[in-house]
Amino acid sequence: MSLINIGFGNTVNASRIIAIVSPDSAPIKRIIEEARNSKKLIDATYGRRTRALIIMDSEHVILSSHNPETVGHRFDDREECNEKIKGEYNG
Protein backbone atom coordinates (compact mmCIF):
# COMPACT_ATOMS: atom_id res chain seq x y z
CA MET A 1 0.00 0.00 0.00
CA SER A 2 1.45 3.35 -1.01
CA LEU A 3 0.28 6.57 0.60
CA ILE A 4 0.18 10.01 -0.98
CA ASN A 5 0.49 13.22 1.03
CA ILE A 6 -2.49 15.49 0.30
CA GLY A 7 -1.37 18.24 2.65
CA PHE A 8 -0.91 19.00 6.35
CA GLY A 9 0.34 15.49 7.08
CA ASN A 10 -2.79 13.84 5.67
CA THR A 11 -2.33 10.86 3.38
CA VAL A 12 -4.55 8.68 1.19
CA ASN A 13 -4.09 5.22 -0.24
CA ALA A 14 -2.85 5.73 -3.81
CA SER A 15 -4.35 2.50 -5.11
CA ARG A 16 -7.87 3.64 -4.14
CA ILE A 17 -7.79 6.97 -6.02
CA ILE A 18 -10.07 7.21 -9.05
CA ALA A 19 -9.60 10.89 -9.95
CA ILE A 20 -7.95 14.13 -8.85
CA VAL A 21 -9.91 17.10 -10.19
CA SER A 22 -10.36 20.83 -9.76
CA PRO A 23 -13.51 21.82 -7.83
CA ASP A 24 -14.47 24.76 -10.07
CA SER A 25 -17.15 23.30 -12.34
CA ALA A 26 -20.83 22.93 -11.46
CA PRO A 27 -20.88 19.11 -11.85
CA ILE A 28 -17.97 18.79 -9.41
CA LYS A 29 -19.72 21.09 -6.94
CA ARG A 30 -22.74 18.76 -7.15
CA ILE A 31 -20.47 15.80 -6.39
CA ILE A 32 -19.25 17.64 -3.29
CA GLU A 33 -22.82 18.32 -2.13
CA GLU A 34 -23.88 14.72 -2.74
CA ALA A 35 -20.88 13.46 -0.77
CA ARG A 36 -21.66 15.90 2.06
CA ASN A 37 -25.30 14.75 2.20
CA SER A 38 -24.31 11.07 2.21
CA LYS A 39 -21.61 11.64 4.89
CA LYS A 40 -18.80 10.62 2.52
CA LEU A 41 -17.03 13.98 2.37
CA ILE A 42 -13.64 14.34 4.05
CA ASP A 43 -12.38 17.91 4.39
CA ALA A 44 -8.58 17.96 4.65
CA THR A 45 -8.20 21.66 3.83
CA TYR A 46 -7.78 22.90 7.43
CA GLY A 47 -10.02 25.87 6.59
CA ARG A 48 -8.15 26.88 3.49
CA ARG A 49 -9.54 27.19 -0.02
CA THR A 50 -10.35 23.87 -1.72
CA ARG A 51 -8.14 23.46 -4.78
CA ALA A 52 -8.29 19.72 -5.43
CA LEU A 53 -10.96 17.10 -5.10
CA ILE A 54 -9.85 13.48 -4.73
CA ILE A 55 -12.45 10.87 -5.63
CA MET A 56 -11.91 7.46 -4.08
CA ASP A 57 -13.22 4.06 -5.18
CA SER A 58 -15.22 3.84 -1.93
CA GLU A 59 -17.28 6.85 -3.14
CA HIS A 60 -15.58 9.07 -0.56
CA VAL A 61 -14.67 12.55 -1.71
CA ILE A 62 -11.63 14.25 -0.16
CA LEU A 63 -11.05 17.99 -0.30
CA SER A 64 -7.44 19.21 -0.41
CA SER A 65 -6.01 22.72 -0.37
CA HIS A 66 -3.20 21.67 -2.73
CA ASN A 67 -3.52 22.10 -6.48
CA PRO A 68 -4.60 19.03 -8.49
CA GLU A 69 -1.27 19.19 -10.34
CA THR A 70 0.65 19.02 -7.05
CA VAL A 71 -1.28 16.01 -5.81
CA GLY A 72 -1.01 14.40 -9.25
CA HIS A 73 2.76 14.86 -9.35
CA ARG A 74 3.05 13.24 -5.93
CA PHE A 75 1.00 10.34 -7.30
CA ASP A 76 3.24 10.09 -10.40
CA ASP A 77 6.42 10.32 -8.31
CA ARG A 78 5.16 7.52 -6.05
CA GLU A 79 4.38 5.29 -9.05
CA GLU A 80 7.84 5.90 -10.56
CA CYS A 81 9.47 5.10 -7.22
CA ASN A 82 7.46 1.87 -6.89
CA GLU A 83 8.40 0.80 -10.43
CA LYS A 84 12.08 1.47 -9.72
CA ILE A 85 11.93 -0.60 -6.53
CA LYS A 86 10.16 -3.47 -8.34
CA GLY A 87 12.87 -3.39 -11.03
CA GLU A 88 15.61 -3.64 -8.41
CA TYR A 89 14.01 -6.70 -6.86
CA ASN A 90 13.41 -8.40 -10.20
CA GLY A 91 16.76 -7.49 -11.71
Backbone as XML, in Angstrom:
<?xml version="1.0"?>
<chain id="A" units="angstrom">
  <residue number="1" name="MET">
    <atom name="N" x="0.852" y="-1.173" z="0.000"/>
    <atom name="CA" x="0.000" y="0.000" z="0.000"/>
    <atom name="C" x="0.898" y="1.237" z="0.000"/>
  </residue>
  <residue number="2" name="SER">
    <atom name="N" x="0.690" y="2.100" z="-0.970"/>
    <atom name="CA" x="1.453" y="3.347" z="-1.014"/>
    <atom name="C" x="0.529" y="4.507" z="-0.663"/>
  </residue>
  <residue number="3" name="LEU">
    <atom name="N" x="1.046" y="5.417" z="0.137"/>
    <atom name="CA" x="0.279" y="6.566" z="0.602"/>
    <atom name="C" x="0.775" y="7.825" z="-0.087"/>
  </residue>
  <residue number="4" name="ILE">
    <atom name="N" x="-0.162" y="8.735" z="-0.349"/>
    <atom name="CA" x="0.176" y="10.005" z="-0.979"/>
    <atom name="C" x="-0.198" y="11.130" z="-0.033"/>
  </residue>
  <residue number="5" name="ASN">
    <atom name="N" x="0.732" y="12.057" z="0.170"/>
    <atom name="CA" x="0.490" y="13.216" z="1.026"/>
    <atom name="C" x="-0.432" y="14.190" z="0.289"/>
  </residue>
  <residue number="6" name="ILE">
    <atom name="N" x="-1.553" y="14.538" z="0.916"/>
    <atom name="CA" x="-2.485" y="15.494" z="0.299"/>
    <atom name="C" x="-2.471" y="16.827" z="1.031"/>
  </residue>
  <residue number="7" name="GLY">
    <atom name="N" x="-1.532" y="16.982" z="1.946"/>
    <atom name="CA" x="-1.365" y="18.242" z="2.655"/>
    <atom name="C" x="-1.582" y="18.130" z="4.144"/>
  </residue>
  <residue number="8" name="PHE">
    <atom name="N" x="-0.803" y="18.905" z="4.891"/>
    <atom name="CA" x="-0.910" y="19.003" z="6.347"/>
    <atom name="C" x="-0.749" y="17.658" z="7.038"/>
  </residue>
  <residue number="9" name="GLY">
    <atom name="N" x="0.084" y="16.791" z="6.477"/>
    <atom name="CA" x="0.335" y="15.495" z="7.084"/>
    <atom name="C" x="-0.746" y="14.461" z="6.825"/>
  </residue>
  <residue number="10" name="ASN">
    <atom name="N" x="-1.730" y="14.786" z="6.017"/>
    <atom name="CA" x="-2.791" y="13.843" z="5.672"/>
    <atom name="C" x="-2.378" y="13.028" z="4.451"/>
  </residue>
  <residue number="11" name="THR">
    <atom name="N" x="-2.685" y="11.748" z="4.488"/>
    <atom name="CA" x="-2.328" y="10.861" z="3.380"/>
    <atom name="C" x="-3.532" y="10.025" z="2.963"/>
  </residue>
  <residue number="12" name="VAL">
    <atom name="N" x="-3.514" y="9.586" z="1.705"/>
    <atom name="CA" x="-4.546" y="8.683" z="1.194"/>
    <atom name="C" x="-3.866" y="7.514" z="0.495"/>
  </residue>
  <residue number="13" name="ASN">
    <atom name="N" x="-4.584" y="6.411" z="0.420"/>
    <atom name="CA" x="-4.088" y="5.218" z="-0.244"/>
    <atom name="C" x="-4.121" y="5.442" z="-1.757"/>
  </residue>
  <residue number="14" name="ALA">
    <atom name="N" x="-2.961" y="5.424" z="-2.382"/>
    <atom name="CA" x="-2.845" y="5.728" z="-3.810"/>
    <atom name="C" x="-3.611" y="4.742" z="-4.683"/>
  </residue>
  <residue number="15" name="SER">
    <atom name="N" x="-3.689" y="3.499" z="-4.279"/>
    <atom name="CA" x="-4.351" y="2.496" z="-5.115"/>
    <atom name="C" x="-5.872" y="2.637" z="-5.097"/>
  </residue>
  <residue number="16" name="ARG">
    <atom name="N" x="-6.413" y="3.469" z="-4.228"/>
    <atom name="CA" x="-7.870" y="3.643" z="-4.135"/>
    <atom name="C" x="-8.354" y="4.920" z="-4.820"/>
  </residue>
  <residue number="17" name="ILE">
    <atom name="N" x="-7.429" y="5.714" z="-5.371"/>
    <atom name="CA" x="-7.793" y="6.973" z="-6.024"/>
    <atom name="C" x="-8.335" y="6.700" z="-7.418"/>
  </residue>
  <residue number="18" name="ILE">
    <atom name="N" x="-9.496" y="7.297" z="-7.713"/>
    <atom name="CA" x="-10.070" y="7.214" z="-9.052"/>
    <atom name="C" x="-9.717" y="8.458" z="-9.857"/>
  </residue>
  <residue number="19" name="ALA">
    <atom name="N" x="-9.850" y="9.646" z="-9.232"/>
    <atom name="CA" x="-9.597" y="10.890" z="-9.952"/>
    <atom name="C" x="-9.141" y="11.984" z="-9.000"/>
  </residue>
  <residue number="20" name="ILE">
    <atom name="N" x="-8.353" y="12.915" z="-9.557"/>
    <atom name="CA" x="-7.948" y="14.128" z="-8.855"/>
    <atom name="C" x="-8.368" y="15.272" z="-9.766"/>
  </residue>
  <residue number="21" name="VAL">
    <atom name="N" x="-9.333" y="16.077" z="-9.321"/>
    <atom name="CA" x="-9.908" y="17.103" z="-10.187"/>
    <atom name="C" x="-9.982" y="18.451" z="-9.476"/>
  </residue>
  <residue number="22" name="SER">
    <atom name="N" x="-10.158" y="19.476" z="-10.269"/>
    <atom name="CA" x="-10.360" y="20.828" z="-9.760"/>
    <atom name="C" x="-11.833" y="20.997" z="-9.376"/>
  </residue>
  <residue number="23" name="PRO">
    <atom name="N" x="-12.132" y="21.707" z="-8.300"/>
    <atom name="CA" x="-13.510" y="21.823" z="-7.826"/>
    <atom name="C" x="-14.313" y="22.968" z="-8.436"/>
  </residue>
  <residue number="24" name="ASP">
    <atom name="N" x="-13.864" y="23.530" z="-9.553"/>
    <atom name="CA" x="-14.465" y="24.756" z="-10.068"/>
    <atom name="C" x="-15.757" y="24.581" z="-10.862"/>
  </residue>
  <residue number="25" name="SER">
    <atom name="N" x="-15.975" y="23.440" z="-11.471"/>
    <atom name="CA" x="-17.146" y="23.297" z="-12.337"/>
    <atom name="C" x="-18.404" y="22.938" z="-11.536"/>
  </residue>
  <residue number="26" name="ALA">
    <atom name="N" x="-19.549" y="23.218" z="-12.120"/>
    <atom name="CA" x="-20.829" y="22.933" z="-11.463"/>
    <atom name="C" x="-21.037" y="21.429" z="-11.207"/>
  </residue>
  <residue number="27" name="PRO">
    <atom name="N" x="-20.708" y="20.538" z="-12.139"/>
    <atom name="CA" x="-20.876" y="19.106" z="-11.847"/>
    <atom name="C" x="-20.026" y="18.636" z="-10.662"/>
  </residue>
  <residue number="28" name="ILE">
    <atom name="N" x="-18.829" y="19.171" z="-10.533"/>
    <atom name="CA" x="-17.972" y="18.792" z="-9.410"/>
    <atom name="C" x="-18.534" y="19.339" z="-8.105"/>
  </residue>
  <residue number="29" name="LYS">
    <atom name="N" x="-19.083" y="20.530" z="-8.141"/>
    <atom name="CA" x="-19.719" y="21.090" z="-6.936"/>
    <atom name="C" x="-20.910" y="20.239" z="-6.511"/>
  </residue>
  <residue number="30" name="ARG">
    <atom name="N" x="-21.632" y="19.671" z="-7.486"/>
    <atom name="CA" x="-22.736" y="18.763" z="-7.147"/>
    <atom name="C" x="-22.214" y="17.482" z="-6.503"/>
  </residue>
  <residue number="31" name="ILE">
    <atom name="N" x="-21.082" y="16.995" z="-6.994"/>
    <atom name="CA" x="-20.474" y="15.803" z="-6.389"/>
    <atom name="C" x="-20.115" y="16.087" z="-4.930"/>
  </residue>
  <residue number="32" name="ILE">
    <atom name="N" x="-19.588" y="17.269" z="-4.668"/>
    <atom name="CA" x="-19.246" y="17.642" z="-3.289"/>
    <atom name="C" x="-20.496" y="17.660" z="-2.419"/>
  </residue>
  <residue number="33" name="GLU">
    <atom name="N" x="-21.566" y="18.263" z="-2.916"/>
    <atom name="CA" x="-22.819" y="18.323" z="-2.134"/>
    <atom name="C" x="-23.402" y="16.939" z="-1.886"/>
  </residue>
  <residue number="34" name="GLU">
    <atom name="N" x="-23.377" y="16.082" z="-2.905"/>
    <atom name="CA" x="-23.883" y="14.716" z="-2.738"/>
    <atom name="C" x="-23.059" y="13.946" z="-1.708"/>
  </residue>
  <residue number="35" name="ALA">
    <atom name="N" x="-21.743" y="14.127" z="-1.749"/>
    <atom name="CA" x="-20.880" y="13.460" z="-0.766"/>
    <atom name="C" x="-21.142" y="14.000" z="0.637"/>
  </residue>
  <residue number="36" name="ARG">
    <atom name="N" x="-21.363" y="15.299" z="0.748"/>
    <atom name="CA" x="-21.660" y="15.898" z="2.060"/>
    <atom name="C" x="-22.971" y="15.338" z="2.609"/>
  </residue>
  <residue number="37" name="ASN">
    <atom name="N" x="-23.980" y="15.243" z="1.764"/>
    <atom name="CA" x="-25.296" y="14.746" z="2.197"/>
    <atom name="C" x="-25.253" y="13.266" z="2.576"/>
  </residue>
  <residue number="38" name="SER">
    <atom name="N" x="-24.403" y="12.500" z="1.915"/>
    <atom name="CA" x="-24.314" y="11.068" z="2.213"/>
    <atom name="C" x="-23.210" y="10.748" z="3.226"/>
  </residue>
  <residue number="39" name="LYS">
    <atom name="N" x="-22.646" y="11.799" z="3.848"/>
    <atom name="CA" x="-21.611" y="11.644" z="4.889"/>
    <atom name="C" x="-20.354" y="10.951" z="4.371"/>
  </residue>
  <residue number="40" name="LYS">
    <atom name="N" x="-20.004" y="11.208" z="3.108"/>
    <atom name="CA" x="-18.801" y="10.624" z="2.522"/>
    <atom name="C" x="-17.798" y="11.701" z="2.093"/>
  </residue>
  <residue number="41" name="LEU">
    <atom name="N" x="-17.943" y="12.880" z="2.677"/>
    <atom name="CA" x="-17.035" y="13.979" z="2.367"/>
    <atom name="C" x="-15.999" y="14.100" z="3.477"/>
  </residue>
  <residue number="42" name="ILE">
    <atom name="N" x="-14.732" y="14.165" z="3.095"/>
    <atom name="CA" x="-13.639" y="14.341" z="4.046"/>
    <atom name="C" x="-12.939" y="15.648" z="3.688"/>
  </residue>
  <residue number="43" name="ASP">
    <atom name="N" x="-12.984" y="16.595" z="4.615"/>
    <atom name="CA" x="-12.379" y="17.910" z="4.389"/>
    <atom name="C" x="-10.989" y="17.934" z="5.016"/>
  </residue>
  <residue number="44" name="ALA">
    <atom name="N" x="-9.959" y="17.920" z="4.181"/>
    <atom name="CA" x="-8.581" y="17.960" z="4.655"/>
    <atom name="C" x="-7.923" y="19.291" z="4.307"/>
  </residue>
  <residue number="45" name="THR">
    <atom name="N" x="-8.726" y="20.358" z="4.222"/>
    <atom name="CA" x="-8.199" y="21.665" z="3.835"/>
    <atom name="C" x="-7.735" y="22.505" z="5.014"/>
  </residue>
  <residue number="46" name="TYR">
    <atom name="N" x="-8.129" y="22.124" z="6.236"/>
    <atom name="CA" x="-7.784" y="22.899" z="7.427"/>
    <atom name="C" x="-8.244" y="24.349" z="7.296"/>
  </residue>
  <residue number="47" name="GLY">
    <atom name="N" x="-9.425" y="24.537" z="6.714"/>
    <atom name="CA" x="-10.021" y="25.867" z="6.594"/>
    <atom name="C" x="-9.524" y="26.687" z="5.428"/>
  </residue>
  <residue number="48" name="ARG">
    <atom name="N" x="-8.654" y="26.150" z="4.652"/>
    <atom name="CA" x="-8.151" y="26.884" z="3.489"/>
    <atom name="C" x="-9.039" y="26.612" z="2.274"/>
  </residue>
  <residue number="49" name="ARG">
    <atom name="N" x="-8.774" y="27.327" z="1.210"/>
    <atom name="CA" x="-9.544" y="27.185" z="-0.018"/>
    <atom name="C" x="-9.340" y="25.790" z="-0.619"/>
  </residue>
  <residue number="50" name="THR">
    <atom name="N" x="-10.424" y="25.184" z="-1.075"/>
    <atom name="CA" x="-10.346" y="23.868" z="-1.724"/>
    <atom name="C" x="-9.824" y="24.051" z="-3.140"/>
  </residue>
  <residue number="51" name="ARG">
    <atom name="N" x="-8.730" y="23.375" z="-3.439"/>
    <atom name="CA" x="-8.143" y="23.464" z="-4.778"/>
    <atom name="C" x="-8.174" y="22.143" z="-5.527"/>
  </residue>
  <residue number="52" name="ALA">
    <atom name="N" x="-8.251" y="21.031" z="-4.779"/>
    <atom name="CA" x="-8.294" y="19.719" z="-5.431"/>
    <atom name="C" x="-9.338" y="18.852" z="-4.753"/>
  </residue>
  <residue number="53" name="LEU">
    <atom name="N" x="-9.957" y="18.047" z="-5.557"/>
    <atom name="CA" x="-10.960" y="17.098" z="-5.096"/>
    <atom name="C" x="-10.442" y="15.713" z="-5.468"/>
  </residue>
  <residue number="54" name="ILE">
    <atom name="N" x="-10.355" y="14.832" z="-4.486"/>
    <atom name="CA" x="-9.853" y="13.482" z="-4.725"/>
    <atom name="C" x="-11.023" y="12.525" z="-4.573"/>
  </residue>
  <residue number="55" name="ILE">
    <atom name="N" x="-11.334" y="11.811" z="-5.636"/>
    <atom name="CA" x="-12.453" y="10.874" z="-5.629"/>
    <atom name="C" x="-11.886" y="9.469" z="-5.446"/>
  </residue>
  <residue number="56" name="MET">
    <atom name="N" x="-12.402" y="8.781" z="-4.431"/>
    <atom name="CA" x="-11.906" y="7.457" z="-4.077"/>
    <atom name="C" x="-12.866" y="6.385" z="-4.587"/>
  </residue>
  <residue number="57" name="ASP">
    <atom name="N" x="-12.382" y="5.145" z="-4.694"/>
    <atom name="CA" x="-13.222" y="4.057" z="-5.177"/>
    <atom name="C" x="-14.297" y="3.649" z="-4.173"/>
  </residue>
  <residue number="58" name="SER">
    <atom name="N" x="-14.211" y="4.124" z="-2.952"/>
    <atom name="CA" x="-15.220" y="3.842" z="-1.927"/>
    <atom name="C" x="-16.338" y="4.885" z="-1.951"/>
  </residue>
  <residue number="59" name="GLU">
    <atom name="N" x="-16.340" y="5.748" z="-2.964"/>
    <atom name="CA" x="-17.284" y="6.848" z="-3.138"/>
    <atom name="C" x="-17.049" y="7.986" z="-2.146"/>
  </residue>
  <residue number="60" name="HIS">
    <atom name="N" x="-15.943" y="7.946" z="-1.407"/>
    <atom name="CA" x="-15.578" y="9.069" z="-0.557"/>
    <atom name="C" x="-14.978" y="10.160" z="-1.428"/>
  </residue>
  <residue number="61" name="VAL">
    <atom name="N" x="-15.205" y="11.397" z="-1.019"/>
    <atom name="CA" x="-14.668" y="12.550" z="-1.713"/>
    <atom name="C" x="-13.808" y="13.314" z="-0.701"/>
  </residue>
  <residue number="62" name="ILE">
    <atom name="N" x="-12.562" y="13.582" z="-1.057"/>
    <atom name="CA" x="-11.633" y="14.246" z="-0.156"/>
    <atom name="C" x="-11.282" y="15.607" z="-0.734"/>
  </residue>
  <residue number="63" name="LEU">
    <atom name="N" x="-11.395" y="16.632" z="0.094"/>
    <atom name="CA" x="-11.046" y="17.988" z="-0.304"/>
    <atom name="C" x="-9.625" y="18.289" z="0.157"/>
  </residue>
  <residue number="64" name="SER">
    <atom name="N" x="-8.818" y="18.851" z="-0.737"/>
    <atom name="CA" x="-7.442" y="19.212" z="-0.408"/>
    <atom name="C" x="-7.197" y="20.662" z="-0.803"/>
  </residue>
  <residue number="65" name="SER">
    <atom name="N" x="-6.339" y="21.333" z="-0.047"/>
    <atom name="CA" x="-6.009" y="22.722" z="-0.369"/>
    <atom name="C" x="-4.831" y="22.816" z="-1.335"/>
  </residue>
  <residue number="66" name="HIS">
    <atom name="N" x="-4.266" y="21.674" z="-1.727"/>
    <atom name="CA" x="-3.195" y="21.670" z="-2.727"/>
    <atom name="C" x="-3.800" y="21.626" z="-4.124"/>
  </residue>
  <residue number="67" name="ASN">
    <atom name="N" x="-3.060" y="22.127" z="-5.097"/>
    <atom name="CA" x="-3.518" y="22.099" z="-6.483"/>
    <atom name="C" x="-3.591" y="20.663" z="-6.985"/>
  </residue>
  <residue number="68" name="PRO">
    <atom name="N" x="-4.518" y="20.382" z="-7.925"/>
    <atom name="CA" x="-4.597" y="19.035" z="-8.494"/>
    <atom name="C" x="-3.273" y="18.586" z="-9.111"/>
  </residue>
  <residue number="69" name="GLU">
    <atom name="N" x="-2.545" y="19.529" z="-9.723"/>
    <atom name="CA" x="-1.268" y="19.188" z="-10.337"/>
    <atom name="C" x="-0.263" y="18.719" z="-9.281"/>
  </residue>
  <residue number="70" name="THR">
    <atom name="N" x="-0.266" y="19.379" z="-8.129"/>
    <atom name="CA" x="0.652" y="19.023" z="-7.052"/>
    <atom name="C" x="0.369" y="17.618" z="-6.548"/>
  </residue>
  <residue number="71" name="VAL">
    <atom name="N" x="-0.898" y="17.341" z="-6.287"/>
    <atom name="CA" x="-1.276" y="16.010" z="-5.806"/>
    <atom name="C" x="-0.985" y="14.971" z="-6.891"/>
  </residue>
  <residue number="72" name="GLY">
    <atom name="N" x="-1.275" y="15.310" z="-8.133"/>
    <atom name="CA" x="-1.013" y="14.397" z="-9.248"/>
    <atom name="C" x="0.461" y="14.088" z="-9.405"/>
  </residue>
  <residue number="73" name="HIS">
    <atom name="N" x="1.318" y="15.100" z="-9.250"/>
    <atom name="CA" x="2.762" y="14.862" z="-9.351"/>
    <atom name="C" x="3.241" y="13.951" z="-8.223"/>
  </residue>
  <residue number="74" name="ARG">
    <atom name="N" x="2.679" y="14.118" z="-7.040"/>
    <atom name="CA" x="3.049" y="13.235" z="-5.935"/>
    <atom name="C" x="2.632" y="11.799" z="-6.251"/>
  </residue>
  <residue number="75" name="PHE">
    <atom name="N" x="1.482" y="11.660" z="-6.889"/>
    <atom name="CA" x="0.998" y="10.344" z="-7.300"/>
    <atom name="C" x="1.940" y="9.750" z="-8.341"/>
  </residue>
  <residue number="76" name="ASP">
    <atom name="N" x="2.319" y="10.546" z="-9.346"/>
    <atom name="CA" x="3.236" y="10.088" z="-10.399"/>
    <atom name="C" x="4.594" y="9.726" z="-9.823"/>
  </residue>
  <residue number="77" name="ASP">
    <atom name="N" x="5.115" y="10.582" z="-8.923"/>
    <atom name="CA" x="6.417" y="10.320" z="-8.311"/>
    <atom name="C" x="6.397" y="9.017" z="-7.532"/>
  </residue>
  <residue number="78" name="ARG">
    <atom name="N" x="5.291" y="8.750" z="-6.840"/>
    <atom name="CA" x="5.164" y="7.522" z="-6.051"/>
    <atom name="C" x="5.154" y="6.312" z="-6.977"/>
  </residue>
  <residue number="79" name="GLU">
    <atom name="N" x="4.440" y="6.401" z="-8.096"/>
    <atom name="CA" x="4.382" y="5.293" z="-9.052"/>
    <atom name="C" x="5.763" y="5.019" z="-9.640"/>
  </residue>
  <residue number="80" name="GLU">
    <atom name="N" x="6.491" y="6.082" z="-10.003"/>
    <atom name="CA" x="7.835" y="5.899" z="-10.557"/>
    <atom name="C" x="8.752" y="5.250" z="-9.535"/>
  </residue>
  <residue number="81" name="CYS">
    <atom name="N" x="8.644" y="5.668" z="-8.286"/>
    <atom name="CA" x="9.465" y="5.099" z="-7.221"/>
    <atom name="C" x="9.146" y="3.613" z="-7.040"/>
  </residue>
  <residue number="82" name="ASN">
    <atom name="N" x="7.865" y="3.270" z="-7.045"/>
    <atom name="CA" x="7.464" y="1.872" z="-6.888"/>
    <atom name="C" x="7.965" y="1.017" z="-8.043"/>
  </residue>
  <residue number="83" name="GLU">
    <atom name="N" x="7.911" y="1.544" z="-9.277"/>
    <atom name="CA" x="8.399" y="0.798" z="-10.432"/>
    <atom name="C" x="9.902" y="0.588" z="-10.347"/>
  </residue>
  <residue number="84" name="LYS">
    <atom name="N" x="10.623" y="1.590" z="-9.860"/>
    <atom name="CA" x="12.076" y="1.466" z="-9.721"/>
    <atom name="C" x="12.418" y="0.395" z="-8.685"/>
  </residue>
  <residue number="85" name="ILE">
    <atom name="N" x="11.688" y="0.402" z="-7.571"/>
    <atom name="CA" x="11.928" y="-0.604" z="-6.531"/>
    <atom name="C" x="11.610" y="-2.001" z="-7.051"/>
  </residue>
  <residue number="86" name="LYS">
    <atom name="N" x="10.517" y="-2.167" z="-7.788"/>
    <atom name="CA" x="10.165" y="-3.468" z="-8.342"/>
    <atom name="C" x="11.248" y="-3.949" z="-9.301"/>
  </residue>
  <residue number="87" name="GLY">
    <atom name="N" x="11.809" y="-3.029" z="-10.098"/>
    <atom name="CA" x="12.869" y="-3.389" z="-11.027"/>
    <atom name="C" x="14.120" y="-3.860" z="-10.328"/>
  </residue>
  <residue number="88" name="GLU">
    <atom name="N" x="14.432" y="-3.236" z="-9.185"/>
    <atom name="CA" x="15.611" y="-3.639" z="-8.412"/>
    <atom name="C" x="15.449" y="-5.040" z="-7.840"/>
  </residue>
  <residue number="89" name="TYR">
    <atom name="N" x="14.238" y="-5.375" z="-7.415"/>
    <atom name="CA" x="14.007" y="-6.701" z="-6.859"/>
    <atom name="C" x="13.979" y="-7.780" z="-7.935"/>
  </residue>
  <residue number="90" name="ASN">
    <atom name="N" x="13.495" y="-7.422" z="-9.125"/>
    <atom name="CA" x="13.405" y="-8.403" z="-10.205"/>
    <atom name="C" x="14.711" y="-8.535" z="-10.978"/>
  </residue>
  <residue number="91" name="GLY">
    <atom name="N" x="15.543" y="-7.507" z="-10.908"/>
    <atom name="CA" x="16.756" y="-7.490" z="-11.713"/>
    <atom name="C" x="17.877" y="-8.082" z="-11.011"/>
  </residue>
</chain>
